[in-house]
Amino acid sequence: MADSGIANPEQAAAVDLHKYEVRDVIFRFFPKGDPTPYFDLVKANRGNDAAERLIVDCREAWRREIETRKAQRANVDSGKVSK
């Protein structure tokens, strides 16, 4: 892949895929779902390090999603919805 200008395309793809995998976990399991079985599959297929990284990043994204939705509700409840 010397033509693309990307020194390590596999590593670049893995970084991009991880970001989208975190988004997918939030989309599929937030707010009431349990992603534990999914994390177990990741651990079995890609190892403990990959699973731990995914869990940590998903926790952070989960917290951000909670805060985002709280802010959205606060704006709707107070009548501050912009047109």
PLY file of the C-alpha trace (Angstrom):
ply
format ascii 1.0
element vertex 83
property float x
property float y
property float z
element edge 82
property int vertex1
property int vertex2
end_header
0.00 0.00 0.00
2.88 2.35 -0.67
0.67 4.19 -3.17
-1.85 5.29 -0.53
0.66 7.20 1.55
-0.40 5.28 4.67
2.64 3.77 6.37
0.72 0.98 8.11
-2.74 0.53 6.58
-3.69 -2.40 8.83
-3.06 -0.34 11.95
-4.93 2.65 10.52
-7.90 0.43 9.69
-7.89 -1.06 13.20
-8.00 2.41 14.76
-10.94 3.40 12.56
-12.77 0.14 13.17
-12.40 0.46 16.95
-14.05 3.88 16.91
-17.02 2.50 14.95
-17.22 -0.59 17.13
-17.63 1.62 20.21
-20.41 3.52 18.45
-22.06 0.24 17.48
-22.02 -1.05 21.08
-23.69 2.16 22.26
-26.25 1.99 19.46
-27.11 -1.65 20.13
-27.12 -1.74 23.92
-27.78 1.77 25.29
-29.64 2.41 27.63
-31.02 -0.89 28.93
-29.03 -3.55 27.11
-26.18 -5.61 28.50
-23.08 -5.65 26.30
-21.29 -8.24 28.48
-21.92 -11.18 26.10
-20.53 -9.09 23.24
-17.42 -8.24 25.26
-17.00 -11.96 26.03
-17.02 -12.69 22.28
-14.41 -10.00 21.69
-12.27 -11.48 24.46
-12.58 -14.99 23.00
-11.81 -13.90 19.43
-9.32 -11.05 19.85
-7.90 -11.46 23.32
-8.14 -9.80 26.70
-6.29 -6.60 25.72
-8.68 -5.82 22.87
-11.69 -6.54 25.08
-10.40 -4.34 27.90
-9.70 -1.47 25.53
-13.21 -1.79 24.10
-14.79 -1.93 27.57
-12.93 1.17 28.75
-13.82 3.16 25.64
-17.44 2.01 25.76
-17.76 3.09 29.40
-16.56 6.55 28.45
-18.91 6.71 25.46
-21.79 5.41 27.62
-21.23 8.25 30.12
-21.12 10.81 27.31
-24.37 9.42 25.91
-26.04 9.72 29.32
-24.93 13.36 29.61
-26.03 14.14 26.06
-29.49 12.72 26.65
-29.82 14.54 29.98
-29.00 17.80 28.25
-31.50 17.06 25.49
-34.24 16.34 28.03
-33.40 19.50 29.95
-33.79 21.57 26.79
-37.06 19.92 25.83
-38.53 20.08 29.32
-37.76 23.76 29.73
-39.25 24.78 26.40
-35.88 25.89 25.03
-36.12 23.89 21.83
-34.76 25.96 19.01
-36.59 26.21 15.71
0 1
1 2
2 3
3 4
4 5
5 6
6 7
7 8
8 9
9 10
10 11
11 12
12 13
13 14
14 15
15 16
16 17
17 18
18 19
19 20
20 21
21 22
22 23
23 24
24 25
25 26
26 27
27 28
28 29
29 30
30 31
31 32
32 33
33 34
34 35
35 36
36 37
37 38
38 39
39 40
40 41
41 42
42 43
43 44
44 45
45 46
46 47
47 48
48 49
49 50
50 51
51 52
52 53
53 54
54 55
55 56
56 57
57 58
58 59
59 60
60 61
61 62
62 63
63 64
64 65
65 66
66 67
67 68
68 69
69 70
70 71
71 72
72 73
73 74
74 75
75 76
76 77
77 78
78 79
79 80
80 81
81 82
